[in-house]
Amino acid sequence: MTLLILGGVRDAKLCADRLHAQGVPLVYSLAGLLERHEAPYPIISGGFARFGEDSVSGLANYLRDHQITAVADLTHPYAATISSSAVRAAQRCEIPCWRFQRPPWRPGPQDRWIETDGGDDLLHRLEDYRRPFFTLGRSAFPLLTQAESQGLPAEQRWLIRSALPAPGTLASRNDIDFIQARGPFALQEERNLFDAFSVDALVCKNSGGAATEAKLQVAAERGLPVFMLRRPPTPTATREFDDLERFIEHCAAMTLPLSPLDQTYNKHSDSGPSCARDSTREENDHVQQR
């Protein structure tokens, strides 16, 4: 069996490294937006639409052409398009699609979270704030364009932080503060940033994990509002996990080649080929939904 791992978070690279070390045949897929990784296993960079009419057909073609027998989706919780394409393409190819997503952050008693779907709702809620801090990655750029088309409040100045470069001349503008940086970010580092830019509101995605969680603690310490974008819905995968260790164990158990002893047992078993490991059938019999 060959596993296609759809990357997008640090956990994906860890999963790929661990499974490769255990002998799992795999291909690691990256969107190609950030730096490329060096690895002892095949890496494919870029979208799958180039292999077909759209991302679903392109991914399905890739799965068939490369004899992929299972898909492991470890993309970002907000990468809804590729997660949806993964489920649909796997269904077309009649193979399982397993998904790992980090558990979302939960507000504590000191937190002032306001959930939003973004867009007009978010911009309306931000009208009374002077120094909002956006940690939405590249999603902040089209939001800024939308805000400017509607007219930014006169006293409002945005602070945007993204791992990707700013498009066009945004990084050199005098009316927008832009920081290109990639986490993890230390707690004191975040405190210093909030002080330096007089942040009075935080806008972020509920990505989960520890790498970028410090900003939430700073906002809670200062009683600042956090405008939290809701996670987008995605189709249910064959199995879904929020524990990385269990996910890795599952992938290894379902994709590792049979040992010589297992192969001998299956060859001489009265039940014949039906004893062989059939991941698609087993997955359909043991679907786990959150």
Phi and psi restraints in degrees (value plus and minus 20) as a CYANA .aco file:
   2 THR   PHI    -143.0  -103.0
   2 THR   PSI     110.4   150.4
   3 LEU   PHI    -122.3   -82.3
   3 LEU   PSI     112.3   152.3
   4 LEU   PHI    -118.9   -78.9
   4 LEU   PSI      97.6   137.6
   5 ILE   PHI    -120.0   -80.0
   5 ILE   PSI      99.9   139.9
   6 LEU   PHI    -110.8   -70.8
   6 LEU   PSI      89.5   129.5
   7 GLY   PHI    -104.9   -64.9
   7 GLY   PSI     155.3   195.3
   8 GLY   PHI     143.2   183.2
   8 GLY   PSI     -37.8     2.2
   9 VAL   PHI    -154.3  -114.3
   9 VAL   PSI     143.8   183.8
  10 ARG   PHI     -77.8   -37.8
  10 ARG   PSI     -52.9   -12.9
  11 ASP   PHI     -80.5   -40.5
  11 ASP   PSI     -49.0    -9.0
  12 ALA   PHI     -86.1   -46.1
  12 ALA   PSI     -64.4   -24.4
  13 LYS   PHI     -85.4   -45.4
  13 LYS   PSI     -59.9   -19.9
  14 LEU   PHI     -81.3   -41.3
  14 LEU   PSI     -64.1   -24.1
  15 CYS   PHI     -81.4   -41.4
  15 CYS   PSI     -65.9   -25.9
  16 ALA   PHI     -82.3   -42.3
  16 ALA   PSI     -63.7   -23.7
  17 ASP   PHI     -82.1   -42.1
  17 ASP   PSI     -64.3   -24.3
  18 ARG   PHI     -86.0   -46.0
  18 ARG   PSI     -64.3   -24.3
  19 LEU   PHI     -88.4   -48.4
  19 LEU   PSI     -59.1   -19.1
  20 HIS   PHI     -82.0   -42.0
  20 HIS   PSI     -61.2   -21.2
  21 ALA   PHI     -83.2   -43.2
  21 ALA   PSI     -46.6    -6.6
  22 GLN   PHI    -107.4   -67.4
  22 GLN   PSI     -23.0    17.0
  23 GLY   PHI      75.8   115.8
  23 GLY   PSI      -6.8    33.2
  24 VAL   PHI     -98.1   -58.1
  24 VAL   PSI     102.8   142.8
  25 PRO   PHI     -87.9   -47.9
  25 PRO   PSI     107.1   147.1
  26 LEU   PHI    -170.8  -130.8
  26 LEU   PSI     141.0   181.0
  27 VAL   PHI    -145.7  -105.7
  27 VAL   PSI     116.1   156.1
  28 TYR   PHI    -128.2   -88.2
  28 TYR   PSI     106.2   146.2
  29 SER   PHI    -128.9   -88.9
  29 SER   PSI     113.4   153.4
  30 LEU   PHI    -144.2  -104.2
  30 LEU   PSI     128.2   168.2
  31 ALA   PHI     -88.4   -48.4
  31 ALA   PSI     -45.2    -5.2
  32 GLY   PHI      67.1   107.1
  32 GLY   PSI      -7.2    32.8
  33 LEU   PHI    -100.3   -60.3
  33 LEU   PSI     -53.1   -13.1
  34 LEU   PHI    -128.9   -88.9
  34 LEU   PSI    -186.3  -146.3
  35 GLU   PHI     -86.2   -46.2
  35 GLU   PSI     134.8   174.8
  36 ARG   PHI    -102.1   -62.1
  36 ARG   PSI     131.2   171.2
  37 HIS   PHI    -118.2   -78.2
  37 HIS   PSI     125.7   165.7
  38 GLU   PHI    -113.6   -73.6
  38 GLU   PSI     112.5   152.5
  39 ALA   PHI    -174.8  -134.8
  39 ALA   PSI     135.7   175.7
  40 PRO   PHI    -104.3   -64.3
  40 PRO   PSI      -6.9    33.1
  41 TYR   PHI    -149.3  -109.3
  41 TYR   PSI     143.2   183.2
  42 PRO   PHI     -83.7   -43.7
  42 PRO   PSI     120.7   160.7
  43 ILE   PHI    -145.9  -105.9
  43 ILE   PSI     112.8   152.8
  44 ILE   PHI    -135.6   -95.6
  44 ILE   PSI     111.9   151.9
  45 SER   PHI    -137.7   -97.7
  45 SER   PSI     116.6   156.6
  46 GLY   PHI      86.7   126.7
  46 GLY   PSI     151.0   191.0
  47 GLY   PHI     -96.3   -56.3
  47 GLY   PSI     149.4   189.4
  48 PHE   PHI    -117.9   -77.9
  48 PHE   PSI     -25.5    14.5
  49 ALA   PHI     -81.4   -41.4
  49 ALA   PSI     -44.0    -4.0
  50 ARG   PHI     -86.4   -46.4
  50 ARG   PSI     -35.9     4.1
  51 PHE   PHI    -115.8   -75.8
  51 PHE   PSI     -17.5    22.5
  52 GLY   PHI    -183.7  -143.7
  52 GLY   PSI    -183.9  -143.9
  53 GLU   PHI     -96.5   -56.5
  53 GLU   PSI     -46.9    -6.9
  54 ASP   PHI    -173.2  -133.2
  54 ASP   PSI    -195.4  -155.4
  55 SER   PHI     -86.7   -46.7
  55 SER   PSI     -53.6   -13.6
  56 VAL   PHI     -90.7   -50.7
  56 VAL   PSI     -71.7   -31.7
  57 SER   PHI     -86.0   -46.0
  57 SER   PSI     -55.9   -15.9
  58 GLY   PHI     -84.7   -44.7
  58 GLY   PSI     -62.7   -22.7
  59 LEU   PHI     -87.9   -47.9
  59 LEU   PSI     -60.5   -20.5
  60 ALA   PHI     -81.5   -41.5
  60 ALA   PSI     -62.0   -22.0
  61 ASN   PHI     -82.2   -42.2
  61 ASN   PSI     -61.7   -21.7
  62 TYR   PHI     -83.5   -43.5
  62 TYR   PSI     -63.0   -23.0
  63 LEU   PHI     -79.6   -39.6
  63 LEU   PSI     -63.6   -23.6
  64 ARG   PHI     -89.4   -49.4
  64 ARG   PSI     -66.5   -26.5
  65 ASP   PHI     -85.3   -45.3
  65 ASP   PSI     -49.5    -9.5
  66 HIS   PHI    -126.3   -86.3
  66 HIS   PSI      -7.6    32.4
  67 GLN   PHI      33.0    73.0
  67 GLN   PSI      24.2    64.2
  68 ILE   PHI     -95.1   -55.1
  68 ILE   PSI     113.6   153.6
  69 THR   PHI    -131.0   -91.0
  69 THR   PSI     -23.8    16.2
  70 ALA   PHI    -184.1  -144.1
  70 ALA   PSI     130.9   170.9
  71 VAL   PHI    -137.7   -97.7
  71 VAL   PSI     112.5   152.5
  72 ALA   PHI    -134.1   -94.1
  72 ALA   PSI      92.6   132.6
  73 ASP   PHI    -114.9   -74.9
  73 ASP   PSI      87.2   127.2
  74 LEU   PHI    -141.6  -101.6
  74 LEU   PSI      18.5    58.5
  75 THR   PHI     -98.7   -58.7
  75 THR   PSI     153.0   193.0
  76 HIS   PHI     -84.6   -44.6
  76 HIS   PSI     126.1   166.1
  77 PRO   PHI     -76.8   -36.8
  77 PRO   PSI     -40.8    -0.8
  78 TYR   PHI    -119.9   -79.9
  78 TYR   PSI     -15.2    24.8
  79 ALA   PHI    -107.2   -67.2
  79 ALA   PSI      43.4    83.4
  80 ALA   PHI     -86.2   -46.2
  80 ALA   PSI     -51.9   -11.9
  81 THR   PHI     -84.7   -44.7
  81 THR   PSI     -69.7   -29.7
  82 ILE   PHI     -90.6   -50.6
  82 ILE   PSI     -54.0   -14.0
  83 SER   PHI     -84.0   -44.0
  83 SER   PSI     -61.3   -21.3
  84 SER   PHI     -85.4   -45.4
  84 SER   PSI     -63.1   -23.1
  85 SER   PHI     -82.9   -42.9
  85 SER   PSI     -57.3   -17.3
  86 ALA   PHI     -82.8   -42.8
  86 ALA   PSI     -65.1   -25.1
  87 VAL   PHI     -83.5   -43.5
  87 VAL   PSI     -67.4   -27.4
  88 ARG   PHI     -87.3   -47.3
  88 ARG   PSI     -60.3   -20.3
  89 ALA   PHI     -87.4   -47.4
  89 ALA   PSI     -60.3   -20.3
  90 ALA   PHI     -83.3   -43.3
  90 ALA   PSI     -59.2   -19.2
  91 GLN   PHI     -83.1   -43.1
  91 GLN   PSI     -60.6   -20.6
  92 ARG   PHI     -81.7   -41.7
  92 ARG   PSI     -56.7   -16.7
  93 CYS   PHI    -111.3   -71.3
  93 CYS   PSI     -20.5    19.5
  94 GLU   PHI      37.0    77.0
  94 GLU   PSI      26.0    66.0
  95 ILE   PHI    -146.8  -106.8
  95 ILE   PSI     139.8   179.8
  96 PRO   PHI     -96.7   -56.7
  96 PRO   PSI     131.0   171.0
  97 CYS   PHI    -144.2  -104.2
  97 CYS   PSI      96.6   136.6
  98 TRP   PHI    -126.6   -86.6
  98 TRP   PSI     118.2   158.2
  99 ARG   PHI    -143.5  -103.5
  99 ARG   PSI     115.6   155.6
 100 PHE   PHI    -136.0   -96.0
 100 PHE   PSI     110.8   150.8
 101 GLN   PHI    -153.6  -113.6
 101 GLN   PSI     115.6   155.6
 102 ARG   PHI     -82.0   -42.0
 102 ARG   PSI     122.6   162.6
 103 PRO   PHI     -78.2   -38.2
 103 PRO   PSI     120.9   160.9
 104 PRO   PHI     -89.4   -49.4
 104 PRO   PSI     136.0   176.0
 105 TRP   PHI     -87.0   -47.0
 105 TRP   PSI     129.5   169.5
 106 ARG   PHI    -139.3   -99.3
 106 ARG   PSI     117.2   157.2
 107 PRO   PHI     -89.8   -49.8
 107 PRO   PSI     123.6   163.6
 108 GLY   PHI    -118.8   -78.8
 108 GLY   PSI    -199.1  -159.1
 109 PRO   PHI     -83.2   -43.2
 109 PRO   PSI     -45.6    -5.6
 110 GLN   PHI    -110.3   -70.3
 110 GLN   PSI     -29.0    11.0
 111 ASP   PHI     -98.2   -58.2
 111 ASP   PSI     125.1   165.1
 112 ARG   PHI    -137.8   -97.8
 112 ARG   PSI      56.3    96.3
 113 TRP   PHI    -112.1   -72.1
 113 TRP   PSI     118.3   158.3
 114 ILE   PHI    -144.0  -104.0
 114 ILE   PSI      91.4   131.4
 115 GLU   PHI     -97.5   -57.5
 115 GLU   PSI     121.7   161.7
 116 THR   PHI    -169.6  -129.6
 116 THR   PSI     136.7   176.7
 117 ASP   PHI    -114.0   -74.0
 117 ASP   PSI     -16.1    23.9
 118 GLY   PHI      65.4   105.4
 118 GLY   PSI    -181.0  -141.0
 119 GLY   PHI      40.5    80.5
 119 GLY   PSI    -160.6  -120.6
 120 ASP   PHI     -79.4   -39.4
 120 ASP   PSI     -58.3   -18.3
 121 ASP   PHI     -80.3   -40.3
 121 ASP   PSI     -66.2   -26.2
 122 LEU   PHI     -85.3   -45.3
 122 LEU   PSI     -67.1   -27.1
 123 LEU   PHI     -80.8   -40.8
 123 LEU   PSI     -58.7   -18.7
 124 HIS   PHI     -84.1   -44.1
 124 HIS   PSI     -62.1   -22.1
 125 ARG   PHI     -87.6   -47.6
 125 ARG   PSI     -44.1    -4.1
 126 LEU   PHI    -108.7   -68.7
 126 LEU   PSI     -23.3    16.7
 127 GLU   PHI     -77.7   -37.7
 127 GLU   PSI     -50.9   -10.9
 128 ASP   PHI    -111.0   -71.0
 128 ASP   PSI     -14.0    26.0
 129 TYR   PHI    -130.3   -90.3
 129 TYR   PSI     123.4   163.4
 130 ARG   PHI    -113.6   -73.6
 130 ARG   PSI     -57.2   -17.2
 131 ARG   PHI    -149.9  -109.9
 131 ARG   PSI      47.9    87.9
 132 PRO   PHI     -92.2   -52.2
 132 PRO   PSI     122.2   162.2
 133 PHE   PHI    -131.1   -91.1
 133 PHE   PSI      96.9   136.9
 134 PHE   PHI    -123.1   -83.1
 134 PHE   PSI     101.9   141.9
 135 THR   PHI    -141.8  -101.8
 135 THR   PSI      32.6    72.6
 136 LEU   PHI    -119.6   -79.6
 136 LEU   PSI     -14.5    25.5
 137 GLY   PHI      46.6    86.6
 137 GLY   PSI    -165.9  -125.9
 138 ARG   PHI     -88.5   -48.5
 138 ARG   PSI     -34.2     5.8
 139 SER   PHI     -84.8   -44.8
 139 SER   PSI     -39.6     0.4
 140 ALA   PHI     -90.7   -50.7
 140 ALA   PSI     -46.4    -6.4
 141 PHE   PHI     -88.2   -48.2
 141 PHE   PSI     -71.6   -31.6
 142 PRO   PHI     -86.1   -46.1
 142 PRO   PSI     -48.3    -8.3
 143 LEU   PHI     -85.5   -45.5
 143 LEU   PSI     -59.8   -19.8
 144 LEU   PHI     -83.5   -43.5
 144 LEU   PSI     -62.0   -22.0
 145 THR   PHI     -79.9   -39.9
 145 THR   PSI     -62.9   -22.9
 146 GLN   PHI     -83.5   -43.5
 146 GLN   PSI     -62.6   -22.6
 147 ALA   PHI     -84.2   -44.2
 147 ALA   PSI     -61.0   -21.0
 148 GLU   PHI     -89.5   -49.5
 148 GLU   PSI     -52.0   -12.0
 149 SER   PHI     -88.2   -48.2
 149 SER   PSI     -46.5    -6.5
 150 GLN   PHI    -113.4   -73.4
 150 GLN   PSI     -35.4     4.6
 151 GLY   PHI      80.4   120.4
 151 GLY   PSI      86.2   126.2
 152 LEU   PHI     -89.9   -49.9
 152 LEU   PSI     122.4   162.4
 153 PRO   PHI     -74.5   -34.5
 153 PRO   PSI     121.6   161.6
 154 ALA   PHI     -78.1   -38.1
 154 ALA   PSI     -56.6   -16.6
 155 GLU   PHI    -113.2   -73.2
 155 GLU   PSI     -15.2    24.8
 156 GLN   PHI    -115.5   -75.5
 156 GLN   PSI     114.8   154.8
 157 ARG   PHI    -152.7  -112.7
 157 ARG   PSI     101.4   141.4
 158 TRP   PHI    -104.3   -64.3
 158 TRP   PSI     124.5   164.5
 159 LEU   PHI    -135.5   -95.5
 159 LEU   PSI     101.3   141.3
 160 ILE   PHI    -139.3   -99.3
 160 ILE   PSI     110.7   150.7
 161 ARG   PHI    -141.7  -101.7
 161 ARG   PSI     112.0   152.0
 162 SER   PHI    -169.3  -129.3
 162 SER   PSI     127.6   167.6
 163 ALA   PHI     -94.3   -54.3
 163 ALA   PSI     -38.9     1.1
 164 LEU   PHI    -116.3   -76.3
 164 LEU   PSI     132.7   172.7
 165 PRO   PHI     -83.2   -43.2
 165 PRO   PSI     132.8   172.8
 166 ALA   PHI     -92.0   -52.0
 166 ALA   PSI     122.0   162.0
 167 PRO   PHI     -93.5   -53.5
 167 PRO   PSI     126.7   166.7
 168 GLY   PHI      38.0    78.0
 168 GLY   PSI    -150.1  -110.1
 169 THR   PHI    -121.7   -81.7
 169 THR   PSI      -5.2    34.8
 170 LEU   PHI     -77.9   -37.9
 170 LEU   PSI     -61.2   -21.2
 171 ALA   PHI     -84.7   -44.7
 171 ALA   PSI     -42.9    -2.9
 172 SER   PHI    -121.9   -81.9
 172 SER   PSI     -15.6    24.4
 173 ARG   PHI     -94.1   -54.1
 173 ARG   PSI     128.8   168.8
 174 ASN   PHI    -108.3   -68.3
 174 ASN   PSI     -35.1     4.9
 175 ASP   PHI    -121.3   -81.3
 175 ASP   PSI     -19.9    20.1
 176 ILE   PHI    -152.7  -112.7
 176 ILE   PSI     113.9   153.9
 177 ASP   PHI    -117.8   -77.8
 177 ASP   PSI     104.7   144.7
 178 PHE   PHI    -145.1  -105.1
 178 PHE   PSI     114.0   154.0
 179 ILE   PHI    -145.3  -105.3
 179 ILE   PSI     102.8   142.8
 180 GLN   PHI    -116.2   -76.2
 180 GLN   PSI      92.6   132.6
 181 ALA   PHI    -179.0  -139.0
 181 ALA   PSI     133.0   173.0
 182 ARG   PHI    -146.8  -106.8
 182 ARG   PSI     112.7   152.7
 183 GLY   PHI     -86.1   -46.1
 183 GLY   PSI     156.2   196.2
 184 PRO   PHI     -96.5   -56.5
 184 PRO   PSI     133.0   173.0
 185 PHE   PHI    -136.4   -96.4
 185 PHE   PSI     110.4   150.4
 186 ALA   PHI     -94.1   -54.1
 186 ALA   PSI     134.9   174.9
 187 LEU   PHI     -79.8   -39.8
 187 LEU   PSI     -68.4   -28.4
 188 GLN   PHI     -86.3   -46.3
 188 GLN   PSI     -53.7   -13.7
 189 GLU   PHI     -79.8   -39.8
 189 GLU   PSI     -62.4   -22.4
 190 GLU   PHI     -88.8   -48.8
 190 GLU   PSI     -59.7   -19.7
 191 ARG   PHI     -78.7   -38.7
 191 ARG   PSI     -64.4   -24.4
 192 ASN   PHI     -82.5   -42.5
 192 ASN   PSI     -59.2   -19.2
 193 LEU   PHI     -86.5   -46.5
 193 LEU   PSI     -64.1   -24.1
 194 PHE   PHI     -79.0   -39.0
 194 PHE   PSI     -59.2   -19.2
 195 ASP   PHI     -87.8   -47.8
 195 ASP   PSI     -66.7   -26.7
 196 ALA   PHI     -81.5   -41.5
 196 ALA   PSI     -53.5   -13.5
 197 PHE   PHI    -129.6   -89.6
 197 PHE   PSI     -11.7    28.3
 198 SER   PHI      31.7    71.7
 198 SER   PSI      25.0    65.0
 199 VAL   PHI     -80.9   -40.9
 199 VAL   PSI     111.2   151.2
 200 ASP   PHI    -141.6  -101.6
 200 ASP   PSI     -17.1    22.9
 201 ALA   PHI    -181.3  -141.3
 201 ALA   PSI     126.5   166.5
 202 LEU   PHI    -137.2   -97.2
 202 LEU   PSI     115.1   155.1
 203 VAL   PHI    -142.5  -102.5
 203 VAL   PSI     101.5   141.5
 204 CYS   PHI    -171.8  -131.8
 204 CYS   PSI     150.3   190.3
 205 LYS   PHI    -116.4   -76.4
 205 LYS   PSI     131.8   171.8
 206 ASN   PHI    -106.5   -66.5
 206 ASN   PSI      53.1    93.1
 207 SER   PHI     -98.4   -58.4
 207 SER   PSI     -43.2    -3.2
 208 GLY   PHI      54.0    94.0
 208 GLY   PSI     155.0   195.0
 209 GLY   PHI      65.2   105.2
 209 GLY   PSI     151.7   191.7
 210 ALA   PHI    -118.1   -78.1
 210 ALA   PSI     -37.0     3.0
 211 ALA   PHI     -80.8   -40.8
 211 ALA   PSI     -55.8   -15.8
 212 THR   PHI    -144.1  -104.1
 212 THR   PSI       0.6    40.6
 213 GLU   PHI     -98.4   -58.4
 213 GLU   PSI     -41.0    -1.0
 214 ALA   PHI     -79.2   -39.2
 214 ALA   PSI     -53.7   -13.7
 215 LYS   PHI     -80.1   -40.1
 215 LYS   PSI     -53.2   -13.2
 216 LEU   PHI     -88.6   -48.6
 216 LEU   PSI     -57.2   -17.2
 217 GLN   PHI     -85.7   -45.7
 217 GLN   PSI     -60.1   -20.1
 218 VAL   PHI     -83.8   -43.8
 218 VAL   PSI     -64.2   -24.2
 219 ALA   PHI     -80.8   -40.8
 219 ALA   PSI     -60.2   -20.2
 220 ALA   PHI     -86.8   -46.8
 220 ALA   PSI     -61.5   -21.5
 221 GLU   PHI     -78.8   -38.8
 221 GLU   PSI     -53.2   -13.2
 222 ARG   PHI    -121.7   -81.7
 222 ARG   PSI     -18.7    21.3
 223 GLY   PHI      48.4    88.4
 223 GLY   PSI       7.8    47.8
 224 LEU   PHI    -107.3   -67.3
 224 LEU   PSI     128.7   168.7
 225 PRO   PHI     -92.5   -52.5
 225 PRO   PSI     124.6   164.6
 226 VAL   PHI    -138.7   -98.7
 226 VAL   PSI      95.1   135.1
 227 PHE   PHI    -111.1   -71.1
 227 PHE   PSI      85.4   125.4
 228 MET   PHI    -121.8   -81.8
 228 MET   PSI      98.1   138.1
 229 LEU   PHI     -92.3   -52.3
 229 LEU   PSI     111.4   151.4
 230 ARG   PHI     -86.8   -46.8
 230 ARG   PSI     127.9   167.9
 231 ARG   PHI     -89.5   -49.5
 231 ARG   PSI     118.6   158.6
 232 PRO   PHI     -93.2   -53.2
 232 PRO   PSI     129.5   169.5
 233 PRO   PHI     -92.3   -52.3
 233 PRO   PSI     129.5   169.5
 234 THR   PHI    -156.6  -116.6
 234 THR   PSI     131.8   171.8
 235 PRO   PHI     -81.6   -41.6
 235 PRO   PSI     128.7   168.7
 236 THR   PHI     -87.9   -47.9
 236 THR   PSI     108.9   148.9
 237 ALA   PHI    -101.2   -61.2
 237 ALA   PSI     152.8   192.8
 238 THR   PHI     -79.2   -39.2
 238 THR   PSI     -64.9   -24.9
 239 ARG   PHI    -162.1  -122.1
 239 ARG   PSI     127.6   167.6
 240 GLU   PHI    -149.0  -109.0
 240 GLU   PSI     119.6   159.6
 241 PHE   PHI    -153.1  -113.1
 241 PHE   PSI     128.1   168.1
 242 ASP   PHI    -142.6  -102.6
 242 ASP   PSI      -8.2    31.8
 243 ASP   PHI    -139.7   -99.7
 243 ASP   PSI      96.4   136.4
 244 LEU   PHI     -85.5   -45.5
 244 LEU   PSI     -59.4   -19.4
 245 GLU   PHI     -81.9   -41.9
 245 GLU   PSI     -64.6   -24.6
 246 ARG   PHI     -84.4   -44.4
 246 ARG   PSI     -56.3   -16.3
 247 PHE   PHI     -84.4   -44.4
 247 PHE   PSI     -65.7   -25.7
 248 ILE   PHI     -83.5   -43.5
 248 ILE   PSI     -63.3   -23.3
 249 GLU   PHI     -79.8   -39.8
 249 GLU   PSI     -62.0   -22.0
 250 HIS   PHI     -84.2   -44.2
 250 HIS   PSI     -67.4   -27.4
 251 CYS   PHI     -80.4   -40.4
 251 CYS   PSI     -61.9   -21.9
 252 ALA   PHI     -84.8   -44.8
 252 ALA   PSI     -64.6   -24.6
 253 ALA   PHI     -84.3   -44.3
 253 ALA   PSI     -53.3   -13.3
 254 MET   PHI    -109.5   -69.5
 254 MET   PSI     -34.7     5.3
 255 THR   PHI    -141.6  -101.6
 255 THR   PSI     -35.3     4.7
 256 LEU   PHI     -83.6   -43.6
 256 LEU   PSI     118.7   158.7
 257 PRO   PHI     -81.3   -41.3
 257 PRO   PSI     130.8   170.8
 258 LEU   PHI     -84.8   -44.8
 258 LEU   PSI     122.7   162.7
 259 SER   PHI     -91.9   -51.9
 259 SER   PSI     141.2   181.2
 260 PRO   PHI     -74.4   -34.4
 260 PRO   PSI     -56.8   -16.8
 261 LEU   PHI     -84.7   -44.7
 261 LEU   PSI     -63.4   -23.4
 262 ASP   PHI     -83.6   -43.6
 262 ASP   PSI     -61.2   -21.2
 263 GLN   PHI     -83.6   -43.6
 263 GLN   PSI     -59.1   -19.1
 264 THR   PHI     -84.9   -44.9
 264 THR   PSI     -60.9   -20.9
 265 TYR   PHI     -82.6   -42.6
 265 TYR   PSI     -66.4   -26.4
 266 ASN   PHI     -84.7   -44.7
 266 ASN   PSI     -55.4   -15.4
 267 LYS   PHI     -85.9   -45.9
 267 LYS   PSI     -57.3   -17.3
 268 HIS   PHI    -122.4   -82.4
 268 HIS   PSI     -20.7    19.3
 269 SER   PHI     -89.0   -49.0
 269 SER   PSI     126.1   166.1
 270 ASP   PHI     -82.7   -42.7
 270 ASP   PSI     -50.0   -10.0
 271 SER   PHI    -102.1   -62.1
 271 SER   PSI     -24.4    15.6
 272 GLY   PHI      42.3    82.3
 272 GLY   PSI    -163.0  -123.0
 273 PRO   PHI     -80.9   -40.9
 273 PRO   PSI     -41.6    -1.6
 274 SER   PHI     -84.8   -44.8
 274 SER   PSI     -35.7     4.3
 275 CYS   PHI     -99.9   -59.9
 275 CYS   PSI     -36.2     3.8
 276 ALA   PHI     -84.5   -44.5
 276 ALA   PSI     132.9   172.9
 277 ARG   PHI     -91.1   -51.1
 277 ARG   PSI      99.1   139.1
 278 ASP   PHI    -137.6   -97.6
 278 ASP   PSI      77.1   117.1
 279 SER   PHI     -85.2   -45.2
 279 SER   PSI     -58.3   -18.3
 280 THR   PHI     -84.2   -44.2
 280 THR   PSI     -66.2   -26.2
 281 ARG   PHI     -85.9   -45.9
 281 ARG   PSI     -63.4   -23.4
 282 GLU   PHI     -84.2   -44.2
 282 GLU   PSI     -59.7   -19.7
 283 GLU   PHI     -83.6   -43.6
 283 GLU   PSI     -62.8   -22.8
 284 ASN   PHI     -84.6   -44.6
 284 ASN   PSI     -48.0    -8.0
 285 ASP   PHI    -101.8   -61.8
 285 ASP   PSI     -37.0     3.0
 286 HIS   PHI    -152.9  -112.9
 286 HIS   PSI      30.5    70.5
 287 VAL   PHI     -89.7   -49.7
 287 VAL   PSI     110.2   150.2
 288 GLN   PHI    -135.7   -95.7
 288 GLN   PSI     102.0   142.0
 289 GLN   PHI    -134.0   -94.0
 289 GLN   PSI     126.2   166.2
